[in-house]
Amino acid sequence: MTTTPRPSAPPTPPVGAAPAAAHATRGAASAAFTAPTPTSPPRVPRPLLAGALAASALAAALGLLAPRLPLIGEGIAETMLGGMLGAGTAALVLALTALVGAAAGIAALVGLLPRPALLGVTAVEVLVAGVGLGSMSTLSTAGYLLALAMPVILALLLIQTIRRYPRLRLPLSAAAVLGVGAGTVVLGAPLRELLGYLLPAFAAELPLIGFTLLMVAVGALWSAAAALDLRGSATAARATAWVTRHRVALTVLAACGPLPYALIRLTWLTPWPLLGTEQAMDLSTRLWGLALSSGSWLAVILTIGLIRPWGEVFPRWMPVVAGRPVPIAAAAVPGGAVAALLSFAAVPLLVGAAAQGQGAGLVLAFAIIFPCWLWGPALALAVWGYVGHRRDQQRREVMTDVPGAGTA
């Protein structure tokens, strides 16, 4: 972290000039540390532009090679744009759009891309790659990846808790050993059955999963570039102030997004499972429902962290970084990426539900159970408010370092 150099102390004013000097000091500090609203926005970071360029180039290559890659072609056929235009035409549209993005990335890196062109390219990339080539698999990919990661996350939390709290080492270690032993005896066969199904299916779907995540990355990177290009405008400053003032309500709203799905998956542990068939009565399927629900609850907790103290300072139980300020990017980057994924998935999800031909009831059910249309934008605003709040904190901390700024 760089420190702002302290300005040299001003000369002592003559007798009778103290009020004017204090007023001048206060005015100078306010002018120096009030959120600026320049007419020309700050430049977009070059690593971000390079990332958008690389993602667009890779997407263009996949679009051109899709006819020779059956799995990618099948994936494109299942997207909203593929259903409307056909897999071949959708792949061609992707290739052309991504080539435009790659060219725009090169122009931006050399400083030849004006703001209107950047905003136009962003809109095209979001509509084609992010939304048009999205499908129901966009959301399911994220949910399944998180569910598969939950055992590892829980194991790491347990290990770190045992390390951080010596008094709990013996009971937690004993509980962990007993839990693993009992789980192996009672749940060994269902777990082997579940893993025997999931791991091969996951490996077979890796190319499609990678393609889905790449489409999200293209739209998210260009969206981030446009947002950073606009951040210095007066309109953006006013919007940031409003979002920061209402960030608590916006964050709570975003945290409610995963709740319907989390609660429904918990019904798989009861004799009355929802969103399941008779297979939901199988123990291995019940365990999978529990994993999916736990991933959703983790999303709730992490979202609430945007307005909690441990979202600003690392908790004491965390190794290495305990007690240090959380870097703004550590929360903003993953939070913004998830917000983009959810927002992109909203329309394809509802279109896919309508395409099943079961009437408006199914579309309404999907809109309630998977409220990406509300969850994604709300999470984006929550992350925006978090960034605005943290930057306000940084400005206040810098102001306290200015001699006389706090007493003038």
N, C-alpha and C positions, 0 to 999 in steps of 0.2 A: 504494500500500500504506500503510495506516495504521500508526502505531507506537504501541505500548502505553506510556503515560506511566510514567515511573519513580516508584515511591512515594518519599516523602520519607524520609530516613535516620532510623532510630529513635534516640532519645536514648541516650547512653552509660550502660550499666547500672552500678550500684554494684559495688564490689569484692566478689567472691564470688558475684555473680549471673550471671557469664558463661556457665556451662553451661546455666542455665535460659533465658537469653536466646537462646543458640544453638538450644536445643531449640524455643523458641517461634518463632524465625525459620524453622527448618526446617518446623515444623508449618504455619505460615501459608503458606509458599510451596507446600507440598504441597497444602493445601486449596484454594489459589487456582488451581493449574494442573493438578491431576489431573482427568481426564475426568469431568465431572459426570454424575450420573444423577438429574435432577430428576423430580418426579412428573408435571409437566405439560410436554409437549414444546414445542419452539419452534414458532412459527408458520410455515406454509408460505409461501415468498416470493410476493408478490402477482403478479409477472410470470409465474410458473409457473402460478398459478391462472387468470390472464387467458389464457394460452396454451391451457390445457385447456378453458376456456370457449369460446374462439374455434374451436378444432378441433372441439369437440362441436357447436357451432352449425352449422358448415359441413357436418359429417357428417349432421346432421339435415336440412339443406336438400337435400343430394344424395339422401338416402333418400326424401324426399318427391317429388323431381323425377325419380327413376330411371325411372318409366314413360315419361317424355318424353325421356329421354336414352338412346338405344339402346345406345351403347357402354358406359355405366355399368351398364345393365341386364344386358348380356351378361357384363360382368365379375363382377357379383354372382352370376349364375347359375353361374359357374365356381368360386365359393368353397365352402368346406365347408358353411356354413349354407345357401347357395343350393341346393346339391345335396340337402340334407335337406328343406328347406321349399319350395323353388321360389323363383325370383327375386323375384316380387312380394311374397310373404310375408316373405322375408328383408329386402327393402328397407324394408318397414313396421316390422319389428323393429328395424332400424338406426335409423330415424327416431325411434321411441319411446324407444329406449335413449339416443340422442344428445340428445334433448330433456331427458331426466332428467339427463344429464351437464351440459347447459347450465344448467339450473335449479340444480343442485348447485354449479356454478361461481359463479353469482351469490350463492348463499347463503354460500359460503365467503369470497367477497370482502368481504361485509359482516359476517363473523364469526358467522354463524348455523348453520354446519354442524358438528355434533359429530363427534368421531373415529369412532364406530361408523358413522355415515352416510357419512363420507368413505371408509372402508374398504369399505363395501357398494357404493357407487357405483363405486369402483375395480374391484372384482371383476366387476361387471356389464359395465363398459366393456371390460375386458380380455377377458372371455369372448366378448362379442359382436363388438366392433370388431376387437380384436387377433387373436383366435384364430378365432372363427366366420367372419369375413369374410376370412380368410386363405386362401391356396391355394398351389400350386406357384409361381405367379407372384410371390409375396412375396419368396422367396429369389432367383429368377432376375432380378427387377427390380434388386435391390441388386447382384448380381454383374455384370449387363450395364452398369449405370451406372458401376461401378468400372472395368470393362474399357475402356469408352470413354474414361474419364478418364486411363488409364495413359499414353498418349503425351504428354499435357500435363504430367503429373506428372514423367515422365522428362526432358522438355525443360527444365522449371524447375530440376530438380536439376542438370542439366548446366550450365545457365547460371550458377547460383549457385556451383557448384564452380569454374568458370572464373574467376568474379569473386573468389572467396575465395583461391585458390591461384595466384599469378602464375606460378610455375614450371611449372604444368601448362597454362597458357593455350594455348601454341603446339601441343603434342601433342594436347590435347583438342579444340581448334578444328579442327586438321587431320583428326583422326579423325572428328569430327562431319560435316565437309564431305564427306569421302570416303564416310562411311556413308550420308549422305543421297543423294549422287550415285549410289552403287552400288545403294541401295535403289530409287531412282527408275527405274534402268535394268532391274534384275532383277525387282523386285517392283511396278513401277508398274502393270501391268495387273491383277494379282491384288488390289492395294490398291484400285484404282478399282472393281473388281468388288465387293469386300467393302463399300466405302463406299456404292456404288450400291444395295446391298441393305439395309444396316443403317440408313442415315440416313432413307430414306422409311419403313421399318418402325418405326423409333424415333419419328418424327414422328406416324405414325398411332396409335401406342400411348400417346402422351403423356397423354391423358385417363385411360386405365386405370392408367398408372403413377402419376399424381397421386392417383387414388383409393386405390390400394394404399398409397402412402406416408402418405396422410391417415389411413387406418385404423390403421397402425402408430403414427402420431403421437398419436392419441386414446388408445390403450392405454398408450403410453410416458409421456405427460404425466401421466395419472392415476396410473400406477405410481410415478412420481417424486414426485408430491404425497403419496401414502400413505407412501412411504419416508421422506421428510423429516418428515412428521408423527410418525412413530414413532421418529425418531433419538434423541430425548432420554430414552427409557424405559430402565430398568435392564436389561431383556432385550436391547434393541438394543445397549447398551453392552457387554454380555458377548459378544454375537454378533460385534460389530465387533472386539473384542479377539481372538477366536478366528480370524476370517477374516484379520486382519492378521498374526497369527503364521504362518499357513499360506499367505500370499499368493504366495510363490514357486512352490510346488507347484501351486496353483490357476491361476496365470498360465501355467505351462508346459503344463498340461492344456488350457487354453483355446487356446493357440497351436497345439496339435496339431489343433484342429478343422478348419481349412481344408486340412490336408495331403493327405487322401485325394483331394479334388477337384483340388487343384493338381497332384498327381502323375499323376492320370488324364488331365487335359487335356494334359500334356506328352507323353503317348503319341500325341497327334495329329501329332507331329513324326516319328513312326516309321512303318514299314510295318504296324504292328499297333495301330491306334487303338482305344481303348476308349470306350464311350459315344458311338460314332459309327457312321455307315453308310458306304457306298461314297463318299459325298460328302466324308468326312473326308480322302480322298486328294487332294482339290482343294487347290491351294496357298492360295487365299484362305481356305478353311475352316481350314487348318492355322494360318494367321496369327491367325485369330480364337480358336482354341484356345490359342495362345501368349498372347494378350491376357488371356483368362480366367484362365489359370494365373498370369500375373504379378500380377493383382489379388489372387489368393489368397495369393501369397507376400508381397505388401505387407501383407495382413491379419496374417500370421504375424509379420512384423517389428514392426508397430505394437503388437501384443499383447505381444511381448517387451519393448517399450519401457516397459511398466508396472513392470518390475523392474530397469531399467537406469538408469545415471546420467543419460543423455540424455533420459530420461522425467521427470526432475526439474529439470534445468537445460538450457536450449536450447544445442545444440552451437555451436561457434565459427563454423562455416561458414554459419549462418543469418543473414540480414540483419536489422538493427535490434534484434532481441531476443537476439542472441548473448550467452551468459553469464548471462542473467537467469533467475530461477526460472520454471519452467513453471507457469502458473496451474492450480490443481487442476481447475477446470471445463473447461480446454482438453482434458484427457484424459478426465475423468469424463463429460462431456455426450455427445460422440460415441461413446465406449465404451459408455455405458449405452444409448444409442439403438440401436446395433448389437446389443447383448445382447438388448434387447427384441424387435427384429425377428427375430432367430434363434429366440428362445424362442417367439414367437407362431407362427412358421412350422413348428415341429416337428410338431405334431399334424396340421395340414392337409396337410403333405408326405407323411406316412405314410398318411393316409386317402386321398389322391389316388393313391398308389402301389397301395393295396389295391383301389381302384375300377377299376383297369385290368384286373383279373381274371386276372392271370398268376401267382397263387399267392403263398405266403409268401416264396418266394425273392426276388421283386422287392422286396417290403417290406423284407426283410433287407438287400438290396443298397442300397436308398435310405437305410436307417438307418446304414449304414457309410460310404457315399460322402458323404452330407449329414447328418452327425451333429448336427443342430440340437438334438436332445433333450439332448445333453451339452454341446455347444459354447456354446449360449446361456446356460444357467445357470452354466457355468464362467466365461464371460467376465463375467457379472454379478458373480460372487464376486471375480474378479480386479480389476475396477474398484472394488469395495467395499474390498478390501484395499489398493489403491493410495491411496484417499481416507483410509482409516484411518492408513496409514503416513505420508502427507504431513501430516496433522493432528498426529500424534505428533511429527513433526519440528518443526512450528511451535510446539507447546507447549514442547519442549525449548529451542528458541531463545529463547522469551520468558523461560523460567526463568533462563537465563544472564544476562539483563539485570537481574534482581532483585539488588540489593546483598546480598551475604552468602549468597545461595541456593546458590552453588556451593561455598562453604567451610564453611557451617554444619554 
